[in-house]
Amino acid sequence: VQLQASGGGLVQAGGSLRLSCIASGSTFSNYAWGWYRQAPGKQRESVAVVSRGGTENYVQSVKGRFTISKDNAKNTVYLQMDSLTPEDTAVYYCNIYFGGFRRDGILADRSLDGLDSWGQGTQVTVSS
């Protein structure tokens, strides 16, 4: 699968950005999808995921501020990010998500196992 993320940039704290990621080379609607990020000096982590049926899960630190969505017809997954803080500064990537979903909307399965190919991410920088 080829992944191309876009939409990042420099924004002041409290601002918003909308990221997009186009996936090609796979049957998009067959998979759950996620947004992941890697901050300087830190490991890559998952932040938001969406199931094939549209169920959304988020890590606690972004819940209520970020919204993940997808358009199967466009093979695209989105991340609307509001109320950004400097702690959100990172390179953001999308990829398939192989974990489970919780009804309370909290993303608990943070494993990156099986995700060997990462496309070019998009840099998000939030200034204070």
VMD Tcl script that builds the backbone (N, CA, C; Angstrom):
set m [mol new atoms 384]
animate dup $m
set s [atomselect $m all]
$s set {name element resname resid chain x y z} {
  {N N VAL 1 A 0.837 -1.177 0.000}
  {CA C VAL 1 A 0.000 0.000 0.000}
  {C C VAL 1 A 0.884 1.242 0.000}
  {N N GLN 2 A 0.470 2.213 -0.806}
  {CA C GLN 2 A 1.186 3.487 -0.853}
  {C C GLN 2 A 0.343 4.537 -0.131}
  {N N LEU 3 A 1.001 5.313 0.697}
  {CA C LEU 3 A 0.320 6.276 1.544}
  {C C LEU 3 A 0.925 7.658 1.359}
  {N N GLN 4 A 0.088 8.652 1.178}
  {CA C GLN 4 A 0.556 10.020 0.995}
  {C C GLN 4 A -0.255 10.939 1.883}
  {N N ALA 5 A 0.374 11.428 2.931}
  {CA C ALA 5 A -0.288 12.344 3.859}
  {C C ALA 5 A 0.010 13.783 3.457}
  {N N SER 6 A -0.930 14.661 3.729}
  {CA C SER 6 A -0.759 16.084 3.431}
  {C C SER 6 A -1.618 16.909 4.374}
  {N N GLY 7 A -1.397 18.227 4.343}
  {CA C GLY 7 A -2.225 19.128 5.127}
  {C C GLY 7 A -1.558 19.695 6.362}
  {N N GLY 8 A -0.344 19.264 6.656}
  {CA C GLY 8 A 0.340 19.788 7.824}
  {C C GLY 8 A 0.799 21.213 7.612}
  {N N GLY 9 A 1.374 21.783 8.664}
  {CA C GLY 9 A 1.864 23.148 8.573}
  {C C GLY 9 A 2.195 23.702 9.933}
  {N N LEU 10 A 2.427 25.002 9.960}
  {CA C LEU 10 A 2.733 25.721 11.193}
  {C C LEU 10 A 1.481 26.466 11.628}
  {N N VAL 11 A 1.085 26.262 12.866}
  {CA C VAL 11 A -0.125 26.892 13.387}
  {C C VAL 11 A 0.117 27.319 14.830}
  {N N GLN 12 A -0.551 28.359 15.252}
  {CA C GLN 12 A -0.449 28.798 16.636}
  {C C GLN 12 A -1.294 27.912 17.544}
  {N N ALA 13 A -0.917 27.853 18.789}
  {CA C ALA 13 A -1.699 27.107 19.773}
  {C C ALA 13 A -3.152 27.584 19.757}
  {N N GLY 14 A -4.062 26.632 19.803}
  {CA C GLY 14 A -5.475 26.932 19.713}
  {C C GLY 14 A -6.031 26.864 18.307}
  {N N GLY 15 A -5.149 26.748 17.331}
  {CA C GLY 15 A -5.563 26.706 15.935}
  {C C GLY 15 A -5.980 25.315 15.488}
  {N N SER 16 A -6.297 25.225 14.196}
  {CA C SER 16 A -6.794 23.983 13.616}
  {C C SER 16 A -6.052 23.646 12.330}
  {N N LEU 17 A -6.018 22.355 12.045}
  {CA C LEU 17 A -5.511 21.842 10.776}
  {C C LEU 17 A -6.340 20.628 10.390}
  {N N ARG 18 A -6.422 20.376 9.087}
  {CA C ARG 18 A -7.086 19.163 8.594}
  {C C ARG 18 A -6.107 18.393 7.734}
  {N N LEU 19 A -5.790 17.209 8.169}
  {CA C LEU 19 A -4.868 16.346 7.443}
  {C C LEU 19 A -5.652 15.402 6.535}
  {N N SER 20 A -5.042 15.056 5.412}
  {CA C SER 20 A -5.618 14.082 4.488}
  {C C SER 20 A -4.569 13.034 4.166}
  {N N CYS 21 A -5.016 11.833 3.867}
  {CA C CYS 21 A -4.088 10.777 3.481}
  {C C CYS 21 A -4.757 9.897 2.433}
  {N N ILE 22 A -4.127 9.821 1.282}
  {CA C ILE 22 A -4.635 8.983 0.200}
  {C C ILE 22 A -3.879 7.659 0.208}
  {N N ALA 23 A -4.628 6.576 0.176}
  {CA C ALA 23 A -4.051 5.239 0.163}
  {C C ALA 23 A -4.306 4.591 -1.191}
  {N N SER 24 A -3.286 4.011 -1.759}
  {CA C SER 24 A -3.438 3.326 -3.039}
  {C C SER 24 A -2.758 1.970 -2.964}
  {N N GLY 25 A -3.154 1.085 -3.842}
  {CA C GLY 25 A -2.545 -0.229 -3.875}
  {C C GLY 25 A -3.199 -1.239 -2.964}
  {N N SER 26 A -4.343 -0.887 -2.408}
  {CA C SER 26 A -5.074 -1.823 -1.555}
  {C C SER 26 A -6.558 -1.543 -1.689}
  {N N THR 27 A -7.373 -2.451 -1.212}
  {CA C THR 27 A -8.814 -2.206 -1.174}
  {C C THR 27 A -9.116 -1.452 0.104}
  {N N PHE 28 A -9.243 -0.151 -0.038}
  {CA C PHE 28 A -9.320 0.762 1.113}
  {C C PHE 28 A -10.415 0.356 2.084}
  {N N SER 29 A -11.578 0.038 1.574}
  {CA C SER 29 A -12.730 -0.221 2.435}
  {C C SER 29 A -12.628 -1.531 3.204}
  {N N ASN 30 A -11.652 -2.362 2.903}
  {CA C ASN 30 A -11.480 -3.631 3.609}
  {C C ASN 30 A -10.776 -3.482 4.948}
  {N N TYR 31 A -10.246 -2.288 5.222}
  {CA C TYR 31 A -9.403 -2.110 6.395}
  {C C TYR 31 A -9.925 -1.023 7.327}
  {N N ALA 32 A -9.510 -1.152 8.581}
  {CA C ALA 32 A -9.594 -0.026 9.506}
  {C C ALA 32 A -8.351 0.828 9.293}
  {N N TRP 33 A -8.487 2.125 9.572}
  {CA C TRP 33 A -7.393 3.054 9.310}
  {C C TRP 33 A -7.101 3.890 10.543}
  {N N GLY 34 A -5.859 4.368 10.584}
  {CA C GLY 34 A -5.461 5.160 11.730}
  {C C GLY 34 A -4.526 6.289 11.355}
  {N N TRP 35 A -4.478 7.243 12.249}
  {CA C TRP 35 A -3.482 8.310 12.181}
  {C C TRP 35 A -2.478 8.079 13.309}
  {N N TYR 36 A -1.228 8.264 12.987}
  {CA C TYR 36 A -0.131 8.039 13.899}
  {C C TYR 36 A 0.757 9.277 13.870}
  {N N ARG 37 A 1.548 9.460 14.930}
  {CA C ARG 37 A 2.453 10.601 14.936}
  {C C ARG 37 A 3.755 10.243 15.628}
  {N N GLN 38 A 4.789 10.973 15.231}
  {CA C GLN 38 A 6.095 10.790 15.845}
  {C C GLN 38 A 6.680 12.149 16.155}
  {N N ALA 39 A 6.795 12.432 17.425}
  {CA C ALA 39 A 7.385 13.682 17.879}
  {C C ALA 39 A 8.900 13.536 17.945}
  {N N PRO 40 A 9.637 14.636 17.896}
  {CA C PRO 40 A 11.097 14.568 17.957}
  {C C PRO 40 A 11.575 13.811 19.185}
  {N N GLY 41 A 12.441 12.834 18.965}
  {CA C GLY 41 A 13.007 12.077 20.069}
  {C C GLY 41 A 12.089 11.047 20.695}
  {N N LYS 42 A 10.920 10.851 20.113}
  {CA C LYS 42 A 9.949 9.914 20.676}
  {C C LYS 42 A 9.584 8.844 19.647}
  {N N GLN 43 A 8.997 7.758 20.139}
  {CA C GLN 43 A 8.562 6.699 19.252}
  {C C GLN 43 A 7.257 7.073 18.572}
  {N N ARG 44 A 7.045 6.477 17.424}
  {CA C ARG 44 A 5.796 6.678 16.720}
  {C C ARG 44 A 4.646 6.088 17.528}
  {N N GLU 45 A 3.514 6.773 17.551}
  {CA C GLU 45 A 2.377 6.312 18.328}
  {C C GLU 45 A 1.089 6.532 17.550}
  {N N SER 46 A 0.102 5.718 17.866}
  {CA C SER 46 A -1.212 5.895 17.266}
  {C C SER 46 A -1.973 6.951 18.041}
  {N N VAL 47 A -2.823 7.703 17.361}
  {CA C VAL 47 A -3.603 8.733 18.042}
  {C C VAL 47 A -5.101 8.630 17.754}
  {N N ALA 48 A -5.479 8.165 16.578}
  {CA C ALA 48 A -6.898 8.077 16.236}
  {C C ALA 48 A -7.086 6.985 15.198}
  {N N VAL 49 A -8.160 6.217 15.362}
  {CA C VAL 49 A -8.421 5.130 14.427}
  {C C VAL 49 A -9.908 5.098 14.086}
  {N N VAL 50 A -10.208 4.557 12.907}
  {CA C VAL 50 A -11.595 4.431 12.463}
  {C C VAL 50 A -11.787 3.041 11.864}
  {N N SER 51 A -12.850 2.387 12.273}
  {CA C SER 51 A -13.115 1.030 11.802}
  {C C SER 51 A -13.725 1.036 10.413}
  {N N ARG 52 A -13.856 -0.142 9.841}
  {CA C ARG 52 A -14.495 -0.243 8.532}
  {C C ARG 52 A -15.917 0.308 8.578}
  {N N GLY 53 A -16.560 0.135 9.703}
  {CA C GLY 53 A -17.938 0.605 9.839}
  {C C GLY 53 A -18.071 2.030 10.329}
  {N N GLY 54 A -16.933 2.687 10.628}
  {CA C GLY 54 A -16.976 4.089 11.022}
  {C C GLY 54 A -16.845 4.348 12.516}
  {N N THR 55 A -16.607 3.307 13.306}
  {CA C THR 55 A -16.372 3.515 14.739}
  {C C THR 55 A -15.031 4.219 14.943}
  {N N GLU 56 A -15.032 5.236 15.808}
  {CA C GLU 56 A -13.835 6.033 16.059}
  {C C GLU 56 A -13.305 5.785 17.459}
  {N N ASN 57 A -12.005 5.666 17.591}
  {CA C ASN 57 A -11.343 5.601 18.889}
  {C C ASN 57 A -10.187 6.595 18.889}
  {N N TYR 58 A -9.943 7.199 20.062}
  {CA C TYR 58 A -8.902 8.202 20.206}
  {C C TYR 58 A -8.106 7.965 21.480}
  {N N VAL 59 A -6.849 8.373 21.452}
  {CA C VAL 59 A -6.119 8.398 22.706}
  {C C VAL 59 A -6.684 9.544 23.532}
  {N N GLN 60 A -6.553 9.408 24.845}
  {CA C GLN 60 A -7.184 10.367 25.740}
  {C C GLN 60 A -6.703 11.791 25.489}
  {N N SER 61 A -5.451 11.958 25.133}
  {CA C SER 61 A -4.883 13.304 24.998}
  {C C SER 61 A -5.468 14.089 23.819}
  {N N VAL 62 A -6.087 13.405 22.859}
  {CA C VAL 62 A -6.639 14.120 21.704}
  {C C VAL 62 A -8.162 14.004 21.633}
  {N N LYS 63 A -8.740 13.171 22.488}
  {CA C LYS 63 A -10.186 12.961 22.438}
  {C C LYS 63 A -10.907 14.271 22.717}
  {N N GLY 64 A -11.855 14.588 21.882}
  {CA C GLY 64 A -12.591 15.833 22.010}
  {C C GLY 64 A -11.982 16.977 21.217}
  {N N ARG 65 A -10.757 16.789 20.751}
  {CA C ARG 65 A -10.084 17.822 19.939}
  {C C ARG 65 A -9.858 17.368 18.509}
  {N N PHE 66 A -9.611 16.078 18.310}
  {CA C PHE 66 A -9.350 15.526 16.984}
  {C C PHE 66 A -10.554 14.705 16.531}
  {N N THR 67 A -10.792 14.697 15.215}
  {CA C THR 67 A -11.853 13.878 14.631}
  {C C THR 67 A -11.311 13.169 13.396}
  {N N ILE 68 A -11.398 11.848 13.416}
  {CA C ILE 68 A -10.968 11.056 12.275}
  {C C ILE 68 A -12.194 10.698 11.439}
  {N N SER 69 A -12.010 10.677 10.132}
  {CA C SER 69 A -13.084 10.282 9.227}
  {C C SER 69 A -12.465 9.683 7.972}
  {N N LYS 70 A -13.294 9.068 7.151}
  {CA C LYS 70 A -12.766 8.472 5.922}
  {C C LYS 70 A -13.790 8.545 4.813}
  {N N ASP 71 A -13.313 8.500 3.602}
  {CA C ASP 71 A -14.158 8.493 2.415}
  {C C ASP 71 A -13.710 7.315 1.568}
  {N N ASN 72 A -14.474 6.241 1.618}
  {CA C ASN 72 A -14.088 5.035 0.891}
  {C C ASN 72 A -14.021 5.278 -0.620}
  {N N ALA 73 A -14.878 6.133 -1.117}
  {CA C ALA 73 A -14.906 6.391 -2.557}
  {C C ALA 73 A -13.634 7.096 -3.030}
  {N N LYS 74 A -13.015 7.831 -2.116}
  {CA C LYS 74 A -11.802 8.582 -2.466}
  {C C LYS 74 A -10.537 7.933 -1.910}
  {N N ASN 75 A -10.687 6.771 -1.258}
  {CA C ASN 75 A -9.531 6.094 -0.647}
  {C C ASN 75 A -8.747 7.036 0.260}
  {N N THR 76 A -9.470 7.836 1.015}
  {CA C THR 76 A -8.847 8.893 1.804}
  {C C THR 76 A -9.326 8.851 3.246}
  {N N VAL 77 A -8.392 9.048 4.143}
  {CA C VAL 77 A -8.708 9.186 5.563}
  {C C VAL 77 A -8.279 10.586 5.993}
  {N N TYR 78 A -9.086 11.183 6.863}
  {CA C TYR 78 A -8.864 12.572 7.292}
  {C C TYR 78 A -8.649 12.640 8.795}
  {N N LEU 79 A -7.992 13.716 9.224}
  {CA C LEU 79 A -7.874 14.006 10.653}
  {C C LEU 79 A -8.086 15.501 10.840}
  {N N GLN 80 A -9.217 15.856 11.404}
  {CA C GLN 80 A -9.482 17.254 11.764}
  {C C GLN 80 A -8.922 17.483 13.162}
  {N N MET 81 A -8.023 18.435 13.287}
  {CA C MET 81 A -7.363 18.705 14.550}
  {C C MET 81 A -7.701 20.128 14.995}
  {N N ASP 82 A -8.365 20.238 16.117}
  {CA C ASP 82 A -8.746 21.527 16.680}
  {C C ASP 82 A -8.073 21.726 18.033}
  {N N SER 83 A -8.070 22.965 18.488}
  {CA C SER 83 A -7.484 23.293 19.797}
  {C C SER 83 A -6.086 22.714 19.942}
  {N N LEU 84 A -5.287 22.915 18.932}
  {CA C LEU 84 A -3.945 22.338 18.930}
  {C C LEU 84 A -3.065 22.947 20.015}
  {N N THR 85 A -2.183 22.126 20.547}
  {CA C THR 85 A -1.218 22.550 21.557}
  {C C THR 85 A 0.185 22.221 21.071}
  {N N PRO 86 A 1.203 22.845 21.657}
  {CA C PRO 86 A 2.587 22.521 21.252}
  {C C PRO 86 A 2.911 21.034 21.384}
  {N N GLU 87 A 2.231 20.350 22.313}
  {CA C GLU 87 A 2.463 18.915 22.506}
  {C C GLU 87 A 1.985 18.090 21.310}
  {N N ASP 88 A 1.215 18.672 20.425}
  {CA C ASP 88 A 0.763 17.970 19.216}
  {C C ASP 88 A 1.783 18.052 18.084}
  {N N THR 89 A 2.860 18.796 18.291}
  {CA C THR 89 A 3.895 18.918 17.270}
  {C C THR 89 A 4.523 17.560 16.982}
  {N N ALA 90 A 4.499 17.160 15.715}
  {CA C ALA 90 A 4.995 15.840 15.319}
  {C C ALA 90 A 4.863 15.700 13.811}
  {N N VAL 91 A 5.458 14.646 13.283}
  {CA C VAL 91 A 5.164 14.222 11.918}
  {C C VAL 91 A 4.009 13.235 11.994}
  {N N TYR 92 A 2.978 13.488 11.214}
  {CA C TYR 92 A 1.778 12.666 11.244}
  {C C TYR 92 A 1.730 11.753 10.023}
  {N N TYR 93 A 1.348 10.508 10.258}
  {CA C TYR 93 A 1.252 9.491 9.223}
  {C C TYR 93 A -0.110 8.797 9.305}
  {N N CYS 94 A -0.558 8.267 8.202}
  {CA C CYS 94 A -1.703 7.372 8.251}
  {C C CYS 94 A -1.230 5.965 7.896}
  {N N ASN 95 A -1.999 4.996 8.321}
  {CA C ASN 95 A -1.697 3.619 7.975}
  {C C ASN 95 A -2.885 2.749 8.346}
  {N N ILE 96 A -2.841 1.518 7.931}
  {CA C ILE 96 A -3.849 0.546 8.323}
  {C C ILE 96 A -3.776 0.350 9.840}
  {N N TYR 97 A -4.918 0.023 10.433}
  {CA C TYR 97 A -4.963 -0.265 11.867}
  {C C TYR 97 A -5.474 -1.684 12.038}
  {N N PHE 98 A -4.698 -2.505 12.770}
  {CA C PHE 98 A -5.047 -3.915 12.940}
  {C C PHE 98 A -5.629 -4.230 14.309}
  {N N GLY 99 A -5.730 -3.241 15.171}
  {CA C GLY 99 A -6.164 -3.513 16.523}
  {C C GLY 99 A -7.670 -3.501 16.698}
  {N N GLY 100 A -8.073 -3.562 17.960}
  {CA C GLY 100 A -9.496 -3.589 18.283}
  {C C GLY 100 A -10.049 -2.212 18.586}
  {N N PHE 101 A -11.373 -2.183 18.783}
  {CA C PHE 101 A -12.070 -0.925 19.075}
  {C C PHE 101 A -12.851 -1.061 20.367}
  {N N ARG 102 A -12.939 0.031 21.066}
  {CA C ARG 102 A -13.710 0.072 22.315}
  {C C ARG 102 A -14.942 0.924 22.146}
  {N N ARG 103 A -15.997 0.542 22.855}
  {CA C ARG 103 A -17.248 1.298 22.753}
  {C C ARG 103 A -17.156 2.657 23.405}
  {N N ASP 104 A -16.231 2.826 24.351}
  {CA C ASP 104 A -16.126 4.121 25.025}
  {C C ASP 104 A -15.301 5.121 24.213}
  {N N GLY 105 A -14.824 4.703 23.045}
  {CA C GLY 105 A -14.114 5.625 22.174}
  {C C GLY 105 A -12.655 5.831 22.500}
  {N N ILE 106 A -12.153 5.107 23.489}
  {CA C ILE 106 A -10.756 5.242 23.890}
  {C C ILE 106 A -9.897 4.232 23.135}
  {N N LEU 107 A -8.851 4.726 22.525}
  {CA C LEU 107 A -7.916 3.866 21.807}
  {C C LEU 107 A -6.963 3.223 22.800}
  {N N ALA 108 A -7.095 1.908 22.964}
  {CA C ALA 108 A -6.289 1.204 23.954}
  {C C ALA 108 A -5.212 0.341 23.310}
  {N N ASP 109 A -5.476 -0.191 22.126}
  {CA C ASP 109 A -4.521 -1.066 21.432}
  {C C ASP 109 A -3.547 -0.198 20.651}
  {N N ARG 110 A -2.371 0.073 21.220}
  {CA C ARG 110 A -1.413 1.005 20.647}
  {C C ARG 110 A -0.304 0.298 19.852}
  {N N SER 111 A -0.442 -1.019 19.664}
  {CA C SER 111 A 0.605 -1.768 18.977}
  {C C SER 111 A 0.755 -1.316 17.524}
  {N N LEU 112 A 1.992 -1.269 17.060}
  {CA C LEU 112 A 2.288 -0.974 15.660}
  {C C LEU 112 A 2.744 -2.225 14.920}
  {N N ASP 113 A 2.517 -3.395 15.529}
  {CA C ASP 113 A 2.903 -4.649 14.898}
  {C C ASP 113 A 2.230 -4.804 13.543}
  {N N GLY 114 A 2.995 -5.261 12.562}
  {CA C GLY 114 A 2.450 -5.495 11.239}
  {C C GLY 114 A 2.505 -4.303 10.321}
  {N N LEU 115 A 2.874 -3.162 10.850}
  {CA C LEU 115 A 2.939 -1.935 10.047}
  {C C LEU 115 A 4.384 -1.693 9.646}
  {N N ASP 116 A 4.790 -2.290 8.539}
  {CA C ASP 116 A 6.178 -2.230 8.112}
  {C C ASP 116 A 6.445 -1.134 7.095}
  {N N SER 117 A 5.416 -0.688 6.415}
  {CA C SER 117 A 5.590 0.295 5.353}
  {C C SER 117 A 4.867 1.572 5.731}
  {N N TRP 118 A 5.635 2.649 5.755}
  {CA C TRP 118 A 5.079 3.952 6.107}
  {C C TRP 118 A 5.349 4.923 4.968}
  {N N GLY 119 A 4.337 5.621 4.573}
  {CA C GLY 119 A 4.524 6.611 3.530}
  {C C GLY 119 A 5.157 7.871 4.088}
  {N N GLN 120 A 5.191 8.875 3.266}
  {CA C GLN 120 A 5.726 10.166 3.691}
  {C C GLN 120 A 4.709 10.842 4.581}
  {N N GLY 121 A 5.107 11.202 5.763}
  {CA C GLY 121 A 4.200 11.871 6.665}
  {C C GLY 121 A 4.097 13.356 6.364}
  {N N THR 122 A 3.354 14.044 7.210}
  {CA C THR 122 A 3.200 15.481 7.068}
  {C C THR 122 A 3.512 16.149 8.406}
  {N N GLN 123 A 4.333 17.183 8.364}
  {CA C GLN 123 A 4.804 17.843 9.585}
  {C C GLN 123 A 3.741 18.800 10.121}
  {N N VAL 124 A 3.448 18.663 11.399}
  {CA C VAL 124 A 2.577 19.596 12.112}
  {C C VAL 124 A 3.405 20.257 13.201}
  {N N THR 125 A 3.459 21.567 13.163}
  {CA C THR 125 A 4.195 22.320 14.166}
  {C C THR 125 A 3.255 23.332 14.799}
  {N N VAL 126 A 3.141 23.259 16.121}
  {CA C VAL 126 A 2.249 24.154 16.859}
  {C C VAL 126 A 3.109 25.057 17.730}
  {N N SER 127 A 3.007 26.338 17.497}
  {CA C SER 127 A 3.795 27.296 18.265}
  {C C SER 127 A 2.989 27.806 19.452}
  {N N SER 128 A 3.692 28.119 20.514}
  {CA C SER 128 A 3.014 28.587 21.736}
  {C C SER 128 A 2.812 30.096 21.724}
}
mol reanalyze $m
mol bondsrecalc $m
mol representation Tube
mol addrep $m
